[in-house]
């Protein structure tokens, strides 16, 4: 028993010493003597912005993955000297940035050592140093940075390549198709877009970012006027279903969705920003577990408010399957 206890204590001391040693080594190896220990919720983009350095420099100095997906709380990072920053606009080249900021291409590479020799690792929305790191901001470079900051946004609107979540801004220049395992922080870092902006232009995302839907396209580069309000004419006319509907589906419907193979109630609710409860109220043929969704049929996804009723009814109704022999 005493031996086991002694071994456990020694193991804890060894782990503690190793952790302390790693932090000390990180600080010792950092030539700028600027270090930062990450906290829960940190992203490379947020850390870079707070220290006025390019996000790419964090990746290069600390050997983290390009999308910073391996960043963890308590991780010591080496931070380069602060500098005047210029946002990278979509499609920009090193030559264009150098010309726009009136510096030499050689200077651009010297002040941004993370850039590869072909300058192919520039990311839209990221930033680069346009003055020597460590120098105080000058009126000239500050003016250039402020003038070009708008260019971090998309300059033209493109059509989404697939289905987008309900509410996503249509004023978007670049979309990303979410894959299983993605999370907001990794997408934010990958496309160098502020996390709060990413959520704002994709308002279907909840506060904890736990409802990203794989397969849907989310905006990752809006135009600068993405939140400009427009005057629209509201109409109360109901729309006709674009396909056959299940029995009992409300006719007082403003918007319809034709179910595709592989759909589920949760997926449809996430796409259109509604609750599964409301989906079943407007489409009372749906079972509680939504196991009877029929591909090819139209379901109401925005209808009149229904009060005093539950999705399940005790009154038997003829089903679409019974009427059509399904």
JOFEN-V236647 format. One record per residue. N is the residue number from 1. D_LAST is the distance of its C-alpha to the last C-alpha in Angstrom with 1 decimal. Layout:
N;D_LAST
N;D_LAST
This chain:
1;69.5
2;72.1
3;71.3
4;67.6
5;68.3
6;70.7
7;68.2
8;65.5
9;68.0
10;69.1
11;65.5
12;64.9
13;68.2
14;67.3
15;63.9
16;65.6
17;68.3
18;65.9
19;63.9
20;67.2
21;68.4
22;65.3
23;65.8
24;69.5
25;68.9
26;66.4
27;69.1
28;71.8
29;70.0
30;69.2
31;71.9
32;71.3
33;71.7
34;68.7
35;66.0
36;63.1
37;61.1
38;57.4
39;55.8
40;52.2
41;50.2
42;52.6
43;51.4
44;53.6
45;53.3
46;54.4
47;57.3
48;58.5
49;58.5
50;60.4
51;63.1
52;63.2
53;62.4
54;59.8
55;56.7
56;57.2
57;60.6
58;58.9
59;56.7
60;59.7
61;62.2
62;60.1
63;58.0
64;54.6
65;51.5
66;51.1
67;48.3
68;50.2
69;47.3
70;49.7
71;51.8
72;52.4
73;54.3
74;57.9
75;58.2
76;61.6
77;61.5
78;64.3
79;64.5
80;66.5
81;68.9
82;67.5
83;67.7
84;67.0
85;63.4
86;61.6
87;57.8
88;56.2
89;54.3
90;51.3
91;52.6
92;56.1
93;58.6
94;61.7
95;63.9
96;62.3
97;62.6
98;66.2
99;67.0
100;65.4
101;67.3
102;70.5
103;70.8
104;71.2
105;68.4
106;70.6
107;70.9
108;67.1
109;66.7
110;69.6
111;68.3
112;64.7
113;65.2
114;61.5
115;60.9
116;60.6
117;62.9
118;60.3
119;59.2
120;55.6
121;54.7
122;55.0
123;52.0
124;51.2
125;52.1
126;54.4
127;58.1
128;61.3
129;64.9
130;67.0
131;70.3
132;71.9
133;70.3
134;72.7
135;74.4
136;74.4
137;72.2
138;74.1
139;73.8
140;72.9
141;70.1
142;68.8
143;68.6
144;66.8
145;64.3
146;63.6
147;63.4
148;60.9
149;58.7
150;56.4
151;55.7
152;53.7
153;50.9
154;48.9
155;50.7
156;47.8
157;44.1
158;41.5
159;37.8
160;35.5
161;34.1
162;30.7
163;29.0
164;31.6
165;31.4
166;31.6
167;35.3
168;36.7
169;39.7
170;39.2
171;42.9
172;42.5
173;44.1
174;42.4
175;39.0
176;38.2
177;34.8
178;34.6
179;34.1
180;33.4
181;36.7
182;38.1
183;39.9
184;41.7
185;45.2
186;44.5
187;43.0
188;45.9
189;48.4
190;46.8
191;46.9
192;50.0
193;48.5
194;49.6
195;47.0
196;47.3
197;46.9
198;43.8
199;42.2
200;43.5
201;41.9
202;38.6
203;38.5
204;35.0
205;36.9
206;37.9
207;41.5
208;41.0
209;39.0
210;36.4
211;33.3
212;33.7
213;30.3
214;30.4
215;29.4
216;30.5
217;33.7
218;36.5
219;39.7
220;42.8
221;45.3
222;45.5
223;47.9
224;50.9
225;49.7
226;46.2
227;46.7
228;48.4
229;47.1
230;46.0
231;45.8
232;42.4
233;41.4
234;38.8
235;36.5
236;34.5
237;32.2
238;28.4
239;26.4
240;23.6
241;20.3
242;20.2
243;16.4
244;13.6
245;13.7
246;11.7
247;12.7
248;16.3
249;17.4
250;21.1
251;22.4
252;25.7
253;25.1
254;27.6
255;25.6
256;22.1
257;20.6
258;17.8
259;16.4
260;17.3
261;16.4
262;18.6
263;18.9
264;19.5
265;20.5
266;24.1
267;24.2
268;23.0
269;25.5
270;28.3
271;27.8
272;28.1
273;30.5
274;28.5
275;27.8
276;24.5
277;25.4
278;25.6
279;22.3
280;20.6
281;22.8
282;21.7
283;18.0
284;17.9
285;14.2
286;15.2
287;16.1
288;19.7
289;19.3
290;16.9
291;14.7
292;11.5
293;12.7
294;10.3
295;12.4
296;13.0
297;12.7
298;16.1
299;17.5
300;20.9
301;23.6
302;26.6
303;26.6
304;29.1
305;30.4
306;28.8
307;31.3
308;31.3
309;27.6
310;25.7
311;22.2
312;21.0
313;21.4
314;22.2
315;20.8
316;17.4
317;15.3
318;12.1
319;9.4
320;7.5
321;4.2
322;6.3
323;7.8
324;5.5
325;3.9
326;0.0
